[in-house]
């Protein structure tokens, strides 16, 4: 909740707004995909640590996504070359399905990466601003 930023008793983030933020961010993600440590961090209210952990996990996810994108592109090219050498329905259908999977995987991995990275970075910046405004002068 943003009030007058110039006042000293400004509370930028309330517990309710933090819970709403994580409920909104994790709405499309299954709660079962979170590890036990993630659930404990959320339960204990250690939101900064949870956000930093998600940012580091998105860095690892980016590498897996790059490997997946390269693999899908390779199998697409191989299937289409196989179709060109010996035209049959299997090579064509396999090539088209892997080509579709390539685009879907690229789209969803980019969406996941940028959504979580940007939202968690913004959340950490808001927490930093909150701590700075609540620091004794």
ABEGO torsion letter per residue (X at the ends): XBBBAABAABBABBAAAAAAAAAAAAAABBAAABBAAAAAAAAAGBAAAAAAAAAAAAAAAAAAAAAAAAAAAAAAAAAAAAAAABBBAAAAAAAAAAAAAAAAAAAAAAAAAAAAAAAAAAAAAAAAAAAAAABBX
